[in-house]
């Protein structure tokens, strides 16, 4: 797996380009599992300010 820090605009772009499979929200963050056309399966961990981390799964 690889971790990438992501600014709010990058997070939004990845979410728009992906098929969201499931979402789980907590008070401090939101986790989405998605299928991106070029990155494959990704986990998106989004903070309340819109920034966060993208986890790319190695196939």
Secondary structure as UniProt FT lines:
FT   STRAND          2..6
FT   HELIX           8..17
FT   STRAND          18..25
FT   STRAND          29..36
FT   TURN            37..39
FT   STRAND          40..47
FT   TURN            48..49
FT   STRAND          52..56
//
